Amino acid sequence: MISAKWKGRFGLFALGAVSALAFPPTGLFFVLWLCLPLLMRSIDRSASWKGAFGRAWLFGLGQFCAGLYWIACALLVDPVRFGWMIPFAVGGLSAFLAVYIGFAGALARLVRPGWPRLLVFAAAWGAGECLRGVVFTGFPWNPLGSAWASVNPVLQIVSVTGTFGLSVLTAGAAAAPGLFFRSRREGLAATVAGFVLFAAIGAWGAARIPAEAQPTQPGIRLRLVQASIPQTLKWAPGMRAAHFRQQAELSQRPAEIAPTHIIWPETAAPSYLDLEDGDRLALASLTPPGGLMLVGSVRGRVDQAGQLLQVWNSLLALDGQGDILGQYDKAHLVPFGEYMPLPKWLPVSKITVGSTDLTPGPGPQTLHLPGLPPVGPLICYEAIFPGAVVDEENRPEWMLNVTNDGWYGISSGPYQHFAAARMRAIEEGLPLVRNANNGISAVIDPYGRVIASLGLDGVGVVDAPLPVSAPITIFARMGLGVLYVLLMITGLTGLIGHLYNKRRAP
């Protein structure tokens, strides 16, 4: 027989897994109003802050395992070499990330039950998300605020608070019904306050979104090429020429309005493009007259003997002569995918092709290219980091995110990645163009509206104009400063309530 203790532990894990239904692609945000109150009830019933930490950690473990299962798809690209890593990659990463939710539960347990504990819990949840965005290179995937990805009016608040700020508000409002277990009056007041808050946020957001379509940049027509090349075939030596031809044919498809600029996704070029004059000239032949090719490519540096010294994951801008007019090197590299952390202690190879670790670029930058407004490039998951996607000293007028979500197959991963990109557009008030090898490729306006798109695993092109930017947002001006103020107000209010109730207690 399974003991009651283990049933409780499994129940908390299962509750966390169910809460992951709030994230894309399902987007069932209302399940948070069922799961978080039960988590708060469990925290209230714990004997100490240590017990509360363990209970919240189990909840987080379930949420992250269910939300990050798609990592297994990347390891199954080469199952013989990396399949054994799935339990460690999914389970181990989830166990580590769950510590931040455990941290929220422990801090909440230190405060007296009721609305003070609720506020401290919400503040600690948001602080934990902010921390996991930076600790050990950071991985702020599936913040609680992304549960609103399908409700664009509510999502507009990230233009003020940022995504982590929306997570604070969501955690507090969703967990509020948990107060019913202690006091019907207090639970009703907190629950109604949460619903009123989000009704007001939704109404404000609906008013913020213009009724008309966003104006577009004159004379610019973008073509996003999506070939949906399976990751198992992408680097096969005998297939590289075929991949190039497929993307070239898509680039030359006839259109009612001819494209002025063509974009290929992350590592779409089949070679070190900066070292191969022939490949650059082949791409030059595809370049629209007076336009550019923006191509994801690996970039290399070799010694005099031709030995490869360094490799970068880059975006290159080529003109009609094959000259490189601008380049951006990915700065935020993926551990175990693009480099191996602690190579002396971890005797395994990275899962991407090649034995050389990639070299990080200098960080966010703005490219000034002929015929285009200044652009802020982002490669792959660089788009998931709130407040760290543009050069604040030289702000762009749009963002370009090239990625290869072919690693994740038909799973929730690409949908969650796409949702993160949309949130960056709203936060910064900038249109975002997203080109993925196998989808989701789209042009997104600065209010998060999708102008044109091609879905997951589709083969084709997205032809669309480039929207203009919106007025600079409060978040773009202040960054995470608004979040810090929100955390201070929420946390201090909870602490004051704790001290006040403590004095009143017999």
Buried (B, 14 or more C-beta within 10 A) or exposed (E): EEEEEEEBBEBBBBBBBBBBBBBBBBBBBEBBBBBBBBBBBBBBEBEEBEBBBBBBBBBBBBBBBBBBBBBBBBBBBBEEEBEEBBEEBBBEBBBBBBBBBBBBBBBBBBBBBBBBBBBBBBBBBBBBBBBBBEBEEBBBBBBBBBBBBBBBBBBBBBBBBBBBBBBBBBBBBBBBBBBBBBBEEBBBBBBEBBEEBBEEBBEBBEEBBEEEEBEBBEEBBBBBBBBBBBBEEBBEEEBBEEBBEBBBEBBBEEEEEEBBBBBBBBBBBBBBBBBBEEBBEBBBEBBBEEBBBBBBBBBBEEEEEEEBEEBBBBBBBBBBEBEBBBBBBBBBBBBBBBBBEEEEEEEEEBBBEEEEBBBBBEEBBBBEBEBBBBBBBBBBBBBBBBBBBBBEEEBBBBBBBBBBBBBBBEBBBBBBBBBBBBBBBBBBBBBBBBBBBBBBBBBBBBBBBBBBBBBBBBBBBBBBBBBBBBEBBBBBEBBBEBBBEBBEEBBEBBBEBBEEBEEEEE
